[in-house]
Amino acid sequence: MYSIEQTDKQLLGTSAAIRYHLHFENAHRHVVRVVMEVDVARNGALVLGLPVWIPGSYKIRDYISTLGSFSLTNQNGKSLSWQWLSKNRLEVEAEEGMLRVEYMYYAYEKDSTIRSSHVTRNHAFLNLVTCCLYVEGREQEVHHLWFHHNRSLWKNVSTSLSPVKEDFTPDEPLVLGALNYDIVVDSPIEIGNHFVNSFEHQGSVVEVAIAHRGNFNPEWLEERIKTIVETEARIFGGLPFDRYVFIIHLFPGMRGGGLEHARSSVNAMDSWGDTAKLHRLLSLLVHEFLHVWNVKRIRPRELGPFDYNRENYTRMLWLVEGATSYYDDHLTYRCGFYTRADYLRILSKDHLSPFFRQPGRNEATIKDNSFQAWVKLYLPHEDSLNRNVSYYLHGGLVFLCLDLWIIAESKGTKRLDDGFRALWAIYKQRPEMGITEEEFIEAVEKATGVAIRKNLLTWLNGKGDDLPFDELFSRVGLQWKEAAPTEMLKIGEDIPTMPTLPKLFTGLTLKTDAGRLVVAQVEDYSPAFEAGIGADDEIIFVNSSRCTSADEFDVLLAKRGENKFSELVIASDTGLVTLPLTPKKMLDFALTVREDASEEEKALLECWLQR
């Protein structure tokens, strides 16, 4: 029976035949010493393994590469015979009694992410999938983890793992447990002196753990998290856990991202500086918390139980990430963190415009991009934008269309929320089993009374241009059209600023590399494509002027104007070449409310934007 459900009460007073002892005496070297103890009933071969990927992130990562210095002995210290079966699995001739496996784990990626571990003298962040071996055939047993660290130096431990007793003395190891191995690797841990606080909502405890540096107010963020929890719980009629932990890393220059877990999430971002960054942080928290329902519980049938030794393919990431990507900004608006104008602007800028700018939207179906996530999404290259589009972006727009379709067809009496409540009811009836595409369609149609099959299958099996944005926007009084020019800014009362040069479209994405201006990407069929410019070309001169930055490049082109020929001198692997580039007008589109919208259309718009 596959299950990721656990309450703290279930672990109190338990014992475990599989135990991990984690020692941090070499934290300053980023090394964790792990001692795994396995009670063995009889002599015979045992197979131990380490996952090659982390659920929620569809890429083979081979975490075994950071483990070494293996020692396998019996309870008396006698060395046992063992051998590698594959890159991540080993077999040991175990003896009745206890098997002791000791190894060293290097827990430090310089470009640390929410999918890795990061241990320093100041704190430890552990994804246990990276360092806790499993025993084949015994994954459903209770597992205990013993944390051997100086609790006077690292005062706080934040995790969804459950204590095995009510209280621990300051000088004894902290012992936490999980009902099975799936829950072990679904329970990241932050240990250190980070901000910790908690609140209750409808009888459930929500913990907020924020590791941060700089001028940031964690209490302010905690208040926003309360709103997120209340808003999302309202959709599903309550919370599906006894306790949940928001682990948040906020450091200057940190690469953003999040990863969902059944009773926790990890969220990372360079968060402060301007309103746009705060909006992105809040949207990220909304996104990862919604995964409590959508993917951890409402999930494609292929995503649980997991095979940790290989890719786990599904064609339904349009559901688990697409729906969540639609809801992240939509619910951020419903939380009150966006104004209505903010939401329409962000939907235009961060969802619709990037989608229309990617030629790859018409190269593959969202199902294919989902199935190939293992080699596409996490392994992008310079030409990726021309060959595929993220199922996050594409899927989010599929669900935008689905929500608008349901609202319009039901005349505002139903919305996408109703479909997800029906899916949640299915999970509660059979939590061990995921759903199929057919079951998704049937549940949403039954809950809303709206036929979605024909449209949804067209959108899922078709390409990007099969999404009927204009039709659906029109039905709720919206329009997607070229944005009006912005008014000229003024200095003082009535002094206009200097005229600004127009932004032109070339199809180029540029980057600077050691003072060189280099082409990162070229859109198919764009002016740069037609000019013969390729990725990794270095731009030397534009119209006989030396050019070393993207801003300078834009200015030199804009001085000539749209549809005006410019001469580029480019260094490539074969030497210098001169190429002609004729940029076009940069079209800027916006989603706006139609002035001539009917009363019925306005009512449907209000339904969609109801908080």
N, C-alpha and C positions, 0 to 999 in steps of 0.2 A: 504494500500500500504506500504510494507516494504521498508525502505530506511535508509541508514546510510550516505547519501550524504548531505553535508552542506558547505556553503561558509560564510565567515565572513559578507559579505554584506547583506545576508539574515536576519541576526539578528539585524541589526541596526534599532533602533526606534521601536522595538517590545515590546509588553506587554505580560505578562504571568499570567495565572490563577493558576499556580502551581509554588510556589517559595520556595527555600531553603535558609535559613540564617545560615551560618557556623561561629561560634564564637570560637576563639582560646585563650581565657583568661587563660585556664588551659592547655596550650600546654606543659608546663614543667611536667605535670602529664600524658601526652599523651592522654588527653581527649579533644574531640571536642563537643561543645554544638550545637545541630542542632535544628532549629525551622523551621518547614515546614508549609507553608500557602497554603490552597486550597480554592479557591473561589467556593462556592456551590450555585447552582441555585434554589434548592428547598429542603425541608426537606426530609430525607430518609437515608437509609443505604448506607455507602461507605465502600469499602474494600481496605485496604492498605496492601502492601506486600514488602518484601525485597528478592532479588534473593538469591538462594542457591548455585549459581555457577557463574563463570565469563567466558564469551565467550572467546574461545581460550585455555582454560585450563579445561580439561574434567574430573572434579572431584567435587562431592558435598562437599561444604565447610561450609555451614551453618553460613554465616556471621552474622545472627541475634544474635548469642551468645555474640557479643561484644556491643550490644545496650541495654540500660536499662533506668530506671527512666522515664517511659512514662507518659506524661500528655496531655490529649486531651480536648480542650475547644473550645467554640465558640468565636466570635470576642469580646464579652464583658467579657470574662474570666470565663464564666459559664462552669463547668465540664460537659462533655458529657458521655453518657453510651457507653461502648465499651467492647469487649471480643475477645480473641484469637480464631481463626478458625482452625489454624494449627500452626506448630512451627514458621512459617515465615509470617503469614497472620493474620490480625486482622480486625474486623468489628466495625464501629462506627455509632451511630445514629446521623448523622450530621444535622445541622440546616441551613436554608437559610442564606446566608451571607458569613462568612469565617470560615473555620475549621483551628484551630491552633494545631499542633502536636509538642511537644517538647520532646527531649530525649537526653541522653548522649551516646557518642560513644567513646569507648576505642580503640585508634588507635595505637597499638604497639604490634608487634610480635617481640620477641627477635631475632628470626631467620628470619629477615625480607626478603620478596621476592617481586618480581614484581607483584604478585597477591594480595598482602595485602596492608595495609596503614601503615604509619610510621610517627608519629607526635612527635616532641621533641621541646625543647625551641629554637633550632637552625633552624629548618625547618619543613615543612609539605609536605609529599607525600601522596596523596589520590587517591585511586581507588574508584570512587563514587558508584560503585556497592556494596561496603561494608557498605554504610551508608545512601544512599538516597532511601527512600521508594518510591514506585510507587502507583498510584491510578488505580485500575483495571477498564479497559474500557476507560481510558483517557491517555493512553501511547503515543498517537500520537499528543498530544497538545504540544505547545511551553512550555519549562521549563526554568526558570531563577534561577541562583545561586548567592547569595550575600555573599561576602567574607569579614568578619569583622575581620581584623587583622591590626596591627600597620605597616603601609606601610613604615615607616621610619626605622623599624627594619628588616622587611622582604621586600626587595626592588623589588624582581623579582617574577613574576608569569608566569609559562610556562605551557600552555595547548592548546588543539585544540578547547576548548569551545570558543565561539565568544563574543566579547564585544557588549553590546547593545547600546552603544553610542561611539562617537569618542574619547572623553577625560573625565578623572575623576580627580577631585581635590585630593590633597594628603590626605585630612582628610575625604573623603567619601568612603563608601564601594565600592569595585570593583564588578560590576554586569556583569556576563557572561551568555550566553544562549545557548540552544540547540533546534533544531526543534522538537525533540521528546525524549522520555525516552531512547530509544535504543542508541541515540547519547550521552545522559548524561552519561550512564554507559560505554560508549566506549571512554571516554575522561579523562584520568588520569591527575593529576595536581601536579606540583612541585612548592612549594612556599618557598622562602628563599633568600639567597645571592649567589646563584650559578652562574657559568659562563653562559652568554647568548650572542649569536651572531646570525646573520642571513645572508643569501645570496639568490639571485634569480636565478632560472633556468627556462628558457622558460616561463617567466611571472608568475611563482609560487614562493612563498616565502618558504624557508626552514629554520626553526629555530633550533639551536643547544643549548641545555640546559644541562650542565654538572655539577653535584654535585660531588665534589671529595675532597680527602684529601691526602696530600703527594706530592711527586715530579712527577707531571704529567703535560704535556703541552697541554692544551685544544685546542690551535690554531693548533697544529700539527694534532690533531684528526679531527678538522673541515675541514682541507684540504683533508683528506682522505674521509670524508663524501661527499664532493663535487664530488669526483670521483665516489663514489658509486651511487649517484643520477644520474649523467650523464650516467653511464654505464647501469643502469636498465631502465632509461627513453628511452634510445636508442632502447631497445628491443621492447617496447610497443608503441613507437612513441609519447612519451610525458608523462606528469604527470597528474593524475586524481584528483588533488586537487588544491585549491587556496593557501593553507598554510598547512605546515606539521611541526611537532615538534619531534625531536629526544630528548627524555629524557634519560639521561645516568647517572648511579650511579657508581662511581669508588672509592671504599674504600678498604683499606688493609684487606685481609681475607674474603671479601664479596663473598657469593655464587653466581655464575654466572647464568644468565638466561635472557630471553626476552619474551615480550608479545606484540602482534601486535594489532593495532587499525587502524581505517579508515584514520585518519589524524595525527596519532602519533604512537610512539612505546616507550616502556620502556625497557632499556637494562642495565643489571647490571653485573659487573665483578670485580674481583681483577685483575687489568689489567696490572700492570707494574712489571718488574722484568726480563723478557727475551723475546726473539723474539717469542717463541711459544705462550706466553700469548697474545702478541699483535696480532698475527695471529688469535687466537681464538676470540678476541674482534672484529676484523674487519670482520671475518666470521659471527659473531653474528649480527652485524649491517647490513650486506648484507642480511642475512636470514630474519630479522624482517622487513626490508624495502621492500623486495619482497612480503611480505604478503599484502602490499597495494593493489596489484593486486590479488595475489593467496590466497584466503580464505576470505578476506574482501569483495571482489567483484566477482571474479571467485570462486564460492563456490558450494559445494553440496546443493541440494535443501533443505535438512533438516536443514541447518545452517542459518536460517533466513527466516521468523521471528522466534524469540526464545520463548520457554516456560521457564521462569526463575524459575519455581517451581519444576522442575524435570529434569532428564537426557534428553538430546537431542541426540538421537542415529543416527549415520550414519556409513555406511560401506566404506565411501570414504575419510577417513583421509589419505589414500595412496596418494591422490591428493594434499590435502592442506598442509600436512607436508612432505610427501615423496618427491614431486617435489621440494619443497622449500629446503629440506635438500640436495638434489642433487645439486641444483643451488648455495647453500651458498658457498661452497668451489670452485665450478666451476667458479662462477662470481667473487669470491675473486681473483682467478687467472686472469680472464679477466680484472679486475681492475688494474692489475699490482702489486698486493701485494704479489703474489707468483711468483717465477720463474717456469719454466716448471718442473724442477726437484723437486722443493718444492711441486707442485701440485700432481705429481705422487706419491711422498712419503707420503703426507697427505692422498691421496685417499687410499693408501695401509694401512697405519697405523691406520687411524681414521674411515674408512668405511669398507673396505674389510676384514681386519684381525679380527676386533671385530665381524663381522657377521659370519665368518667361525668358530670362537671360541665359538659361542653360540649354544649348542645343541638344544635350543628351536626354532631355525629357521625352523626346520622341524616338529614342533608340531602343528602348527595352520596356517591358511592362513592369509594373511595381512588384508583381509576383516574382518575376525573374530577378530583379534587383534584390528582393528579399532573400531568395534562395542563394544568391551569390554574394551575400553580405560578407562571407568569410574571406573573399578575395577581392572585393570591390570597395566597400565602404571604408574599411580600415587600412587599405593599401592603395590610396589614391596616387595618381601620377599627373604629369602636366597636361595630359590629354583627357583626363577623366571627365571634365565638364562636357565634353563632346560625345561621350559614349554612354553615360548613365546619369541618373540623378538620385540623390539620397531618398530612401524610403521614408525618412523622417519628413523631409520637405514635401515630397509627392503625396505621401500618406496623409499628412496634415491637411492638404488641400482636398483630397478625396473626402475626408470627414467634414470639412467646411461645406462642401457641396451636399453631402448626405444630410447634415443638420438643416441646411436651408431647404432642401427638398422635403424633408419631413415636416418642417414648420409650414411651408407653403401648401403642401398637399393636405395637411390636417387642419388648415385654416387657423393655425396658431394654437391648437389644443394640445399638440404633442411636440416633442423635440428629442434630440439625440439622448439627452439624459434618461428618458423613459426606456430607450433601448438598453442602455447600460445597467439600469436597475434590473431589467429582465435577465441580463447575462449574469449579474451578481446573484440573483435568485437561483440560477442553474448551478453556479459554483457551490452555493451552500447546500444544495441537494446532493452533489457528488464531488466533493473537493479533491478527490484523488485523480480526477479525469479532466483533461482539457476539452476544448471545443473544436469543431470543424468549421470550415467556411459555411457549409450548408446550415449548421446549427446557429451560427451567427445571424444569417439572413432570416431564418425562421423566427428566432427570438425577437429580433427588432421589428419584423413585420407584425408579429402577434401583439407586441407591446404598444406599438404606435398606430396600428390599423392602416398603415401606409405601405403600398407595394414598393419595395426597393430593389427587388431581385434584378430586373432587367437593367436598370441604370447602374447599380453597383457592379454587376459583372462586366458591363461595358467599360467602366472606369478601371476595374482591376485588371482586365485582360487587354485593355487598349493602351494607348500612349498618352502623353501629357496633353496633347491638343484635343483629346476626347472629353476633357472636363468642360461642362457647359457653363462657364462662369457668367457670361453675359446674360444668359437666360435666367439663371438663378438669382443673380444680383438684381436684375430688373424686377423679379417677382416680390422682392422685399424692399423696393424703393431705392436701390443702390445703383451706382454705375462705375465702371472701370474705364477711365479715360485719361487723356493727356492732362497733366496737372497745369493749372494756371501759373503764369510766371509770378515769382515772388516780388513783393514790392521792394523798391530800393530803400536800403537803410539810410538813416539820417544821423548827422552829428548835431547835437544841440537841438534847437527848435526846428530849423528848416534847412540845414545845410546838407545836401546829399553827399554820400560817400563817393569815393572814386568809382567809376564804372567797372563792373567785374566782367571778366572775359567768359564767354560761354564754355560750358563743359561739352566736349565732343566725344563721339563714340568711335572707338577704334577696334574694339574686340580684344585688346591687350590687357593682361594683368602683369604689372611690372614689380620687380623687387630690387633692392640694392644689396650688393654683395661686395664687401671690402672696397667701397667707393665706386663700384661698377654698377651700371644700370642694366639689369638683365631681364629678359622676357621670361615670365613664369608660366603663362598660359596664353593660348590663342584660340578664340572662339571660331568654330567652323563658319564659313561663309560671311565673315565679318570683313571690314576694310583691311585689317591686318592679314587675315587669311588670304584675301585677294592679292595683297602686295607681296606675298611669299615669305612673310616673317614666320619664324619658327621658335619653339621653346628653346631656351638657353642661348639665344642670340643676345649679344651685348650691343646696346645702342650707344654709339660714339658721338655722332653729330646729327642734329636736326636742323635742316636749312642752313648749313655751314656753321651753326653754333654748337659749342661743346655742351653736352647734356649728361648730367650725373644723378638726376633725381626724377621721380615720377611727377612731382609738382612742376618742375622745370619743363619736362616733356609736354605736359598739358598746356602750359603757357605758350610754348613755342608753336604748337599746332594751332591754338586758339587765335594767335595773332594773325595767322593766315585766314582762319575762318572755315566754316563747314563747306564741304564739297570742294575744297581748294587743295591742290596738290602740294605735298611737302616731300622733301628729299631726305632720306635717312641713310646715314653711313653706319653699317653694322659689321661687327666682328663676329665671325663664325669659325667653325673648326677648319674651314678652308682658306681663311684670310678675310680681307675686307671686301664687302659688297655694298653697292648703292641700290636702294630700293625705293619705289614710289609709294607713298601712303596718302590716301584721300579720305580723311575722316568725315563721318556723317554727323548730323545733329543728334545729340543725346536726347532721346525721348524719355520723359519722366512722367510716369503714370501714377494715379492716385485713386483710391476707393472713396467715393463721396456719396452723400445722399442726394438723390435727384430732386430738383426743385419742383418738377411736375408729378411727383409721386402721388398716387391716389390714396384715399383714406384707408382702403384695404391694405395697400402696400405698406403704408406707414404703420398700421397696426401689426403687421407681420414683422416689420423691422423692430418694433418695440418688444415683441415676443423674443426675438433673437437676442436682443441686447438687455433683456430683463435681468436684474441682479438678484 
